[in-house]
Amino acid sequence: MTAATVSTRLVLVAACALVDLDGRILLAQRPEGKPMAGLWEFPGGKVEAGETPETTLIRELAEELGIVVKEDCLAPLTFASHAYENFHLLMPLYICRRWEGMVQPLESQKLTWTEPKKLRSFPMPPADEPLIPALIDLL
Ligand SMILES: Nc1nc2c([nH]c(=O)n2[C@H]2C[C@H](O)[C@@H](COP(=O)(O)OP(=O)(O)OP(=O)(O)O)O2)c(=O)[nH]1
């Protein structure tokens, strides 16, 4: 089997950098018991059958944070393409500056708002590190 035919599972995850009025970004800590527990990530989740990345984010942001986001408030910024051991992650990253409701940790996850230039002080999944310069440039 050549490298080109080795099968790897492609997992599509939609993620969102929520940006507040001070230009800070929301990170959520992955809970104990999950892979990469303790690392800080952008809210989001796997795109399920029948969903678009935008509808996934609208669902996940409501479930995880209790906020209502409209599709036209989700702006694509960049994406991650990263080979994990068991799957290949393809993760579009959106920016959202406008939502309804107060951000709450509905899944008992720790949340933090951080300035873009301090993002590197939070341990993040390896797929996320290449995304940081795009956020610093934008904000
Ligand atoms: N939401 C999010 N997921 C990320 C980021 N970076 C990164 O590598 N991931 C990975 C972690 C997971 O393997 C996958 C997200 O899927 P998920 O949140 O539905 O998966 P999970 O492991 O928490 O839980 P499960 O649904 O598989 O039980 O993408 C990120 O910044 N945000």
The ligand as a MOL file (V3000), in Angstrom:
LIG
                    3D

  0  0  0     0  0            999 V3000
M  V30 BEGIN CTAB
M  V30 COUNTS 32 34 0 0 0
M  V30 BEGIN ATOM
M  V30 1 N -14.0360 22.1620 19.6920 0
M  V30 2 C -12.7470 22.0480 19.4140 0
M  V30 3 N -12.2040 20.8080 19.1420 0
M  V30 4 C -10.8930 20.7790 18.8800 0
M  V30 5 C -10.0880 21.9380 18.8850 0
M  V30 6 N -8.8040 21.5740 18.5890 0
M  V30 7 C -8.7990 20.2340 18.3990 0
M  V30 8 O -7.8240 19.5500 18.1100 0
M  V30 9 N -10.0680 19.7420 18.5960 0
M  V30 10 C -10.4080 18.3400 18.4850 0
M  V30 11 C -10.7050 17.6830 19.8110 0
M  V30 12 C -11.6730 16.5810 19.4200 0
M  V30 13 O -10.9250 15.4790 18.9320 0
M  V30 14 C -12.4390 17.2110 18.2890 0
M  V30 15 C -13.6730 17.9150 18.7770 0
M  V30 16 O -14.7240 17.0650 18.8230 0
M  V30 17 P -15.6890 16.9860 20.0680 0
M  V30 18 O -15.5220 18.1680 20.9340 0
M  V30 19 O -17.0410 16.6740 19.5450 0
M  V30 20 O -15.0790 15.6810 20.6820 0
M  V30 21 P -14.7550 15.2510 22.1380 0
M  V30 22 O -13.4440 14.5580 22.1370 0
M  V30 23 O -14.8700 16.4200 23.0680 0
M  V30 24 O -15.9170 14.2850 22.5160 0
M  V30 25 P -16.6830 13.1400 21.8100 0
M  V30 26 O -17.8320 13.8100 21.1210 0
M  V30 27 O -15.7390 12.4390 20.8370 0
M  V30 28 O -17.0490 12.2890 22.9590 0
M  V30 29 O -11.5760 18.1880 17.7200 0
M  V30 30 C -10.6670 23.1860 19.1650 0
M  V30 31 O -10.0200 24.2720 19.2000 0
M  V30 32 N -11.9930 23.1900 19.4270 0
M  V30 END ATOM
M  V30 BEGIN BOND
M  V30 1 1 1 2
M  V30 2 2 2 3
M  V30 3 1 2 32
M  V30 4 1 3 4
M  V30 5 2 4 5
M  V30 6 1 4 9
M  V30 7 1 5 6
M  V30 8 1 5 30
M  V30 9 1 6 7
M  V30 10 2 7 8
M  V30 11 1 7 9
M  V30 12 1 9 10
M  V30 13 1 10 11
M  V30 14 1 10 29
M  V30 15 1 11 12
M  V30 16 1 12 13
M  V30 17 1 12 14
M  V30 18 1 14 15
M  V30 19 1 14 29
M  V30 20 1 15 16
M  V30 21 1 16 17
M  V30 22 2 17 18
M  V30 23 1 17 19
M  V30 24 1 17 20
M  V30 25 1 20 21
M  V30 26 2 21 22
M  V30 27 1 21 23
M  V30 28 1 21 24
M  V30 29 1 24 25
M  V30 30 2 25 26
M  V30 31 1 25 27
M  V30 32 1 25 28
M  V30 33 2 30 31
M  V30 34 1 30 32
M  V30 END BOND
M  V30 END CTAB
M  END
